[in-house]
């Protein structure tokens, strides 16, 4: 900061309270947060306006943090990018490749039991890969999804 003052960062979600007394605003933070329970004192000519604006920004940030749809998307993102689902998808790609190789190698006649099994497996893989692509698009949204060459290749 300028003039020998320290510049601290106070994330809005770590504010535990805001009080105003005349020309002074006190911002307190949670003890286990980034600022370790510090209390910040601001002195200003328009303390009421500052307090109102800080509280408004604080409430907006809390609403954003607690948004159901945002948190649901983040949960699905962690699940999608986790090793269990990614490993399952990789395994399915390999098995799908083997099924296609078997189908090309043996070329079963239409109507046989073997061709029915291969067709069923192809439908299962197609549905699984469409689900994968849809979930990928949901958790990464459009621009982040479109920037990845692998996603473009998948489409």
C-alpha positions in Angstrom: 0.0 0.0 0.0 0.9 3.7 -0.1 2.0 5.7 2.9 3.3 2.8 4.9 -0.1 1.1 5.1 -0.6 -2.6 4.6 -3.0 -3.8 2.0 -5.0 -6.9 3.1 -7.4 -8.9 1.1 -10.7 -9.7 2.7 -12.7 -12.3 0.8 -16.4 -11.5 1.1 -17.3 -15.0 2.2 -14.9 -14.7 5.2 -16.7 -11.7 6.7 -18.4 -12.6 9.9 -19.9 -9.2 10.6 -19.9 -5.5 9.8 -20.7 -2.8 12.3 -20.8 1.0 11.9 -20.3 3.7 14.5 -20.4 7.3 13.3 -17.6 7.6 10.8 -16.1 4.2 11.5 -16.8 0.8 10.0 -15.5 -2.4 11.6 -15.3 -5.6 9.5 -14.6 -8.8 11.4 -13.5 -12.1 9.8 -13.9 -15.7 10.8 -11.2 -17.0 13.1 -10.4 -20.0 10.9 -10.4 -18.0 7.6 -7.7 -16.4 5.5 -7.5 -13.4 7.8 -7.5 -15.4 11.1 -10.3 -13.4 12.8 -8.8 -10.0 12.3 -11.0 -6.9 12.7 -10.5 -4.2 10.1 -11.4 -0.6 11.0 -12.2 1.9 8.3 -12.7 5.6 8.9 -14.5 7.6 6.3 -16.8 10.6 5.9 -19.5 8.4 4.3 -19.4 5.3 6.6 -23.0 4.5 6.1 -22.6 4.4 2.3 -19.5 2.2 2.6 -21.2 -0.2 5.0 -24.2 -0.5 2.7 -22.1 -1.2 -0.3 -19.9 -3.7 1.5 -22.9 -5.5 2.9 -24.6 -5.6 -0.5 -21.4 -7.1 -2.2 -21.1 -9.5 0.8 -24.7 -10.7 0.4 -24.3 -11.1 -3.4 -21.2 -13.2 -2.9 -22.9 -15.3 -0.3 -25.9 -15.8 -2.6 -23.5 -16.8 -5.4 -21.6 -19.2 -3.1 -24.8 -20.8 -1.9 -26.5 -21.0 -5.3 -28.0 -24.5 -5.7 -27.4 -24.8 -9.5 -23.8 -23.6 -9.3 -23.0 -26.0 -6.5 -24.7 -28.9 -8.4 -22.7 -28.1 -11.5 -19.5 -28.0 -9.4 -20.4 -31.4 -7.9 -20.9 -32.9 -11.3 -17.7 -31.4 -12.5 -15.7 -33.0 -9.7 -17.4 -36.3 -10.4 -16.9 -36.0 -14.2 -13.2 -35.1 -13.9 -12.5 -37.7 -11.1 -10.5 -40.9 -11.7 -13.5 -43.2 -11.4 -15.6 -41.8 -14.3 -12.6 -41.0 -16.4 -11.2 -44.5 -16.0 -14.6 -46.0 -16.8 -14.9 -43.9 -20.0 -11.3 -44.9 -21.0 -12.2 -48.6 -20.4 -15.4 -48.2 -22.5 -13.4 -46.7 -25.3 -11.1 -49.7 -25.4 -13.9 -52.2 -25.2 -15.8 -50.4 -27.9 -12.7 -50.5 -30.1 -12.4 -54.3 -29.5 -16.1 -54.8 -30.3 -15.7 -52.9 -33.6 -12.6 -55.0 -34.4 -14.5 -58.2 -33.7 -17.4 -57.1 -35.8 -15.1 -56.2 -38.8 -13.1 -59.4 -38.4 -16.0 -61.8 -38.2 -18.7 -59.9 -40.2 -21.6 -61.8 -38.7 -24.7 -62.3 -40.8 -27.7 -60.2 -40.0 -30.3 -61.8 -37.8 -27.8 -64.1 -36.0 -27.4 -64.1 -32.3 -23.8 -62.8 -32.6 -24.9 -59.8 -34.7 -27.7 -59.0 -32.2 -25.2 -59.0 -29.3 -22.8 -56.7 -31.3 -25.6 -54.4 -32.2 -26.8 -54.2 -28.6 -23.2 -53.4 -27.4 -22.9 -50.7 -30.1 -26.2 -49.1 -28.8 -24.9 -49.2 -25.2 -21.6 -47.6 -26.2 -23.4 -44.9 -28.2 -25.7 -44.0 -25.3 -22.8 -44.0 -22.9 -20.7 -41.8 -25.1 -23.6 -39.4 -25.7 -24.1 -39.2 -21.9 -20.3 -38.5 -21.6 -20.4 -35.8 -24.2 -23.5 -34.2 -22.7 -22.1 -34.3 -19.1 -18.8 -32.9 -20.4 -20.6 -30.0 -22.1 -22.7 -29.3 -18.9 -19.7 -29.2 -16.5 -17.4 -27.2 -18.8 -20.0 -24.9 -20.5 -19.7 -23.9 -24.1 -16.5 -21.9 -24.5 -14.3 -24.0 -22.1 -15.7 -27.1 -23.8 -15.1 -25.8 -27.3 -11.5 -24.7 -26.6 -10.4 -28.3 -25.9 -9.2 -30.2 -29.0 -10.3 -33.5 -27.4 -13.8 -32.2 -27.0 -14.0 -31.0 -30.6 -12.7 -34.4 -31.7 -15.3 -36.2 -29.5 -18.1 -34.2 -31.2 
